[in-house]
């Protein structure tokens, strides 16, 4: 069965609810993203176990950002989880990223490291205040160059940035903040899922629009029906 090239962000109030989403959608999507809310919530081990039991990919979105030794220790503590993907902030620097890789190698993990470029909740005004750079694409390219120089596995990047990152074709690119249908939320640099995948994203992340709907599977099927001929599905 072909699966939608997406990670579903499990961000409901309880992991009992999140597990229901896993059971309902695992045959139709590539994997599931577990972030702060679900990872630090009760029954997180049960949630992770359920994702693995269903043979779905586990994307652990912890956005590690600290001194190299602390990041290394954090990954040591995740050795029993062994996620397929794990995020850290590229702005933590080369040594931090290298420390993450060393810990993965030491613990014999299969985990792929994904570098967060610029959060999709930030726009040019925000990046100018924080990084003294209003041009978000210029900033994203700068972060990507840093990450690529230490052989990172992939990037977390906005749909707006995919075209300017095309030359980094060996990197996995995962695009959050996408939408299937029109909606309003707190994301600023967003794109439609089908556009992001056509522009070079390897996978997209879909959250509230899907998991907060009354019938997530029906909504996903409706989206699939509308986008039959687009390159949205895994082999």
C-alpha positions as CSV (number, residue, x, y, z in Angstrom):
1,X,0.0,0.0,0.0
2,X,1.3,3.5,-0.9
3,X,1.6,5.9,2.0
4,X,1.3,9.6,2.1
5,X,4.8,11.2,2.3
6,X,4.0,12.7,5.7
7,X,4.6,12.6,9.4
8,X,1.6,13.2,11.5
9,X,2.3,15.4,14.5
10,X,0.9,13.8,17.6
11,X,0.0,16.7,19.7
12,X,-3.3,15.9,21.4
13,X,-4.0,16.4,25.1
14,X,-3.3,12.8,26.0
15,X,-1.3,10.0,24.6
16,X,-4.4,7.8,24.8
17,X,-5.8,10.1,22.1
18,X,-2.5,10.1,20.2
19,X,-2.5,6.3,20.2
20,X,-5.9,6.2,18.6
21,X,-4.6,8.4,15.8
22,X,-1.7,6.0,15.3
23,X,-4.0,3.1,15.1
24,X,-6.3,4.9,12.7
25,X,-3.7,6.3,10.3
26,X,-0.6,4.1,10.3
27,X,-1.5,2.3,7.2
28,X,-1.8,5.5,5.2
29,X,1.1,7.7,6.3
30,X,4.9,7.3,6.4
31,X,5.4,8.0,10.2
32,X,4.5,10.0,13.3
33,X,6.2,13.0,14.9
34,X,6.4,13.0,18.7
35,X,7.2,16.4,20.1
36,X,7.5,17.9,23.6
37,X,3.9,17.6,24.6
38,X,3.5,13.9,23.9
39,X,7.1,12.9,24.8
40,X,6.9,14.5,28.3
41,X,3.3,13.4,28.8
42,X,2.0,10.3,30.6
43,X,2.1,7.0,28.6
44,X,4.8,8.3,26.2
45,X,6.6,4.9,26.3
46,X,3.3,3.3,25.3
47,X,2.9,5.7,22.4
48,X,6.4,5.1,21.1
49,X,5.9,1.4,21.5
50,X,2.7,1.5,19.5
51,X,4.4,3.5,16.6
52,X,7.1,0.9,16.4
53,X,4.7,-2.0,16.7
54,X,2.9,-0.6,13.6
55,X,6.3,-0.4,11.8
56,X,5.8,3.3,11.2
57,X,8.8,5.7,11.3
58,X,9.3,7.5,14.6
59,X,10.3,11.2,14.3
60,X,11.3,12.5,17.7
61,X,11.1,16.3,17.6
62,X,13.0,17.5,20.6
63,X,15.0,20.3,18.9
64,X,18.1,19.8,21.0
65,X,20.1,22.9,21.5
66,X,22.7,23.0,24.2
67,X,26.5,22.7,24.8
68,X,28.0,19.6,23.0
69,X,28.3,17.5,26.1
70,X,24.7,18.0,27.2
71,X,23.4,17.2,23.7
72,X,25.6,14.1,23.7
73,X,24.2,13.0,27.1
74,X,20.7,13.6,25.9
75,X,21.1,11.3,23.0
76,X,22.7,8.7,25.3
77,X,19.5,8.7,27.3
78,X,17.5,8.1,24.2
79,X,19.3,4.9,23.3
80,X,16.4,2.8,24.4
81,X,14.0,4.9,22.2
82,X,16.2,4.7,19.1
83,X,14.1,7.1,17.0
84,X,14.4,7.0,13.2
85,X,14.7,10.8,13.1
86,X,15.8,13.3,15.8
87,X,15.9,17.1,15.5
88,X,18.4,19.7,16.8
89,X,18.9,23.4,16.1
90,X,21.7,24.1,13.6
91,X,22.3,27.3,15.5
92,X,23.8,25.2,18.2
93,X,26.9,25.0,16.0
94,X,29.3,22.5,14.4
95,X,30.7,21.0,17.7
96,X,27.2,20.4,19.0
97,X,26.2,18.6,15.8
98,X,29.4,16.5,15.8
99,X,28.7,15.6,19.5
100,X,25.3,14.3,18.5
101,X,26.7,12.2,15.7
102,X,29.4,10.8,18.1
103,X,26.7,9.8,20.6
104,X,24.6,8.1,17.8
105,X,27.7,6.1,16.7
106,X,28.7,5.2,20.2
107,X,25.2,3.9,21.0
108,X,24.9,2.1,17.6
109,X,21.6,3.9,16.8
110,X,20.0,4.1,13.4
111,X,18.9,7.6,14.1
112,X,19.1,10.3,11.4
113,X,19.9,13.8,12.6
114,X,17.7,16.6,11.2
115,X,18.8,20.2,11.6
116,X,16.2,22.9,12.3
117,X,16.9,25.9,10.1
118,X,14.4,28.6,11.0
119,X,11.1,27.9,12.7
120,X,8.0,28.4,10.5
121,X,6.5,30.6,13.2
122,X,9.2,33.2,12.4
123,X,9.1,35.7,9.5
124,X,11.5,38.3,8.3
125,X,10.7,40.8,11.1
126,X,11.4,38.1,13.7
127,X,14.7,36.9,12.1
128,X,15.9,40.5,11.9
129,X,15.4,40.9,15.6
130,X,17.0,37.6,16.5
131,X,19.7,37.1,13.9
132,X,20.1,40.6,12.4
133,X,19.0,39.2,9.0
134,X,15.6,40.1,7.5
135,X,16.0,37.8,4.5
136,X,14.8,34.5,5.8
137,X,16.0,32.5,2.8
138,X,19.5,34.0,3.1
139,X,19.6,32.9,6.7
140,X,18.3,29.4,6.0
141,X,21.0,29.0,3.3
142,X,23.6,30.0,5.9
143,X,22.3,27.4,8.4
144,X,22.1,24.8,5.7
145,X,25.8,25.3,4.7
146,X,26.9,24.9,8.3
147,X,24.9,21.7,8.7
148,X,26.0,20.3,5.3
149,X,29.7,20.8,6.2
150,X,29.3,18.3,9.1
151,X,27.4,15.8,6.9
152,X,24.0,16.2,8.6
153,X,21.3,13.8,7.3
154,X,18.6,16.3,6.7
155,X,16.9,19.6,7.3
156,X,13.7,20.9,8.8
157,X,12.7,23.8,6.5
158,X,9.8,25.9,5.4
159,X,8.0,25.2,2.1
160,X,9.1,28.8,1.2
161,X,12.8,27.7,1.4
162,X,12.7,24.5,-0.6
163,X,13.5,26.0,-4.1
164,X,16.6,27.8,-2.8
165,X,17.9,24.6,-1.2
166,X,17.6,22.4,-4.3
167,X,21.3,22.1,-4.8
168,X,21.5,20.2,-1.5
169,X,19.8,17.3,-3.1
170,X,21.4,14.6,-0.9
171,X,19.8,16.0,2.2
172,X,16.5,14.8,3.5
173,X,14.1,17.8,3.7
174,X,11.1,17.7,6.0
175,X,8.7,20.6,5.8
176,X,6.5,21.4,8.8
177,X,3.7,24.0,8.9
178,X,2.0,22.7,5.8
179,X,-1.7,22.5,5.2
180,X,-3.9,20.1,3.1
181,X,-6.8,22.5,2.8
182,X,-7.0,26.3,3.5
183,X,-6.8,27.2,7.2
184,X,-5.6,30.0,9.6
185,X,-3.2,29.3,12.5
186,X,0.0,30.6,14.1
187,X,2.3,29.6,11.4
188,X,3.7,32.4,9.1
189,X,5.8,30.7,6.4
190,X,3.5,28.0,5.3
191,X,2.7,26.0,2.2
192,X,0.3,23.4,0.9
193,X,1.5,19.9,1.4
194,X,1.3,19.0,-2.3
195,X,3.3,22.2,-3.3
196,X,6.0,21.4,-0.7
197,X,6.4,17.9,-2.0
198,X,6.6,19.1,-5.6
199,X,9.1,21.7,-4.7
200,X,11.6,19.2,-3.2
201,X,10.4,18.2,0.3
202,X,11.1,14.5,1.1
203,X,8.2,14.5,3.6
204,X,5.8,17.0,5.2
205,X,4.5,17.3,8.7
206,X,0.8,17.6,9.2
207,X,-0.7,18.2,12.7
208,X,-3.7,20.0,14.0
209,X,-5.6,20.3,10.7
210,X,-5.8,16.5,10.6
211,X,-5.6,15.2,14.2
212,X,-8.2,17.7,15.5
213,X,-10.7,16.8,12.9
214,X,-13.7,14.6,13.8
215,X,-12.8,12.0,11.2
216,X,-9.0,12.1,10.4
217,X,-9.0,9.2,8.1
218,X,-11.9,10.5,6.0
219,X,-10.1,13.8,5.7
220,X,-6.9,12.2,4.6
221,X,-8.8,10.1,2.0
222,X,-10.6,13.2,0.8
223,X,-7.2,15.0,0.3
224,X,-5.9,11.9,-1.5
225,X,-8.8,11.9,-3.8
226,X,-8.2,15.5,-4.7
227,X,-4.5,14.9,-5.3
228,X,-4.4,11.5,-7.1
229,X,-2.0,12.5,-9.8
230,X,0.6,14.3,-7.7
231,X,3.8,12.9,-6.4
232,X,2.6,12.6,-2.8
233,X,2.9,8.9,-2.2
234,X,5.7,6.5,-1.2
235,X,6.4,3.4,-3.4
